[in-house]
Amino acid sequence: MERKVIKVRAVVKSSEPLYINTPFIKLDSAMKLSGLADTGGMAKMLIEDGLVKVNGEICTQRGKKLYPGDKIMFRNDVFEIVADNED
């Protein structure tokens, strides 16, 4: 029996906005706010294990400050930090 190789490409959906009303948000807090992690402890483990990317690069700093325009990537989820300008 001949084996077939199947190539699978991860499909990343387009960025979803993550609105903040402060100048910045820390990575672990952003992961909780977006629902990518249920708890701060879970966010910490995912970040320290090198499973989270910020702007396309692996980030292991859970306290990294994210500003509007930054993107968080975990598995197939992408969230872009957006300023919530309430007037």
N, C-alpha and C positions, 0 to 999 in steps of 0.2 A: 504494500500500500504506500503510495507516495504522499509525503507530507507537504502541505501547502503553508507557506509563510504569509501570514496576514499582517499587514502594517496598519496600525491604528494611530491616528493623529489626534491629540487632545484638542477639543474644540473649546476655545475660550470665548465666552460671550462678551459682548461689549461692556464697557465700564458702566457700573451703576453709581449714581452719586451718593456720597456720604457727606451730608450737610453738617457743618460745624458753625457755631456762633462765637468762637474764640479765635485768636490769631493762629493757634496751632493745636494739634492733638497728638498725644503720645501713641506710638504704634500699638501697644497692648490695649489701650483704651479704645482705639479705633477698631481693633479686632472684635472687642466685646460689643461696641455700638453697632457694628455692621452685622453681627450675628455669626461671624466666622469662628468665634470661640464663645463658649457658654460662660466661662469664668476667667478671671485674671490668671489663675494658675494654669489653665489650659492654654491661654494665649502665650504665657511665658514659655511653656514647654515647646509649643509649635515654633516659636521664634528662635529659641535657643537651639533647637534641632535643625535649624537652617531650612525650614519648610516654607518660609514666608519671603516674598520678594517685595521690595519697595522700588518703584520705578525700574523694574526689570532686573534688579540685582538682589541677590540673597542678603538679607539683613538679619543679624543676630542680636541687635540692640533693642531690647523691648521698650526702652524709654526714648527711642529715636523720635524727634519732633517731626511731625508731618504738617505741611502747609498746603493751602489750596493749590491744586494742580498735581500734587503727588498721587501716586497710585499704589494701592496694596494689592498683591496677587497671592492667592492661596488656592492650590488645586486649580479648578477651572473658574474660580470667582475672581473678579476684578472690581475694586471699588476706587473711585476717584474722589479725593477730598475736595469739597466745594464749599466756599464761604456762603453762609446763610445770611444774606444781607436783609435783615428785617428793618424796614424804615417806618 
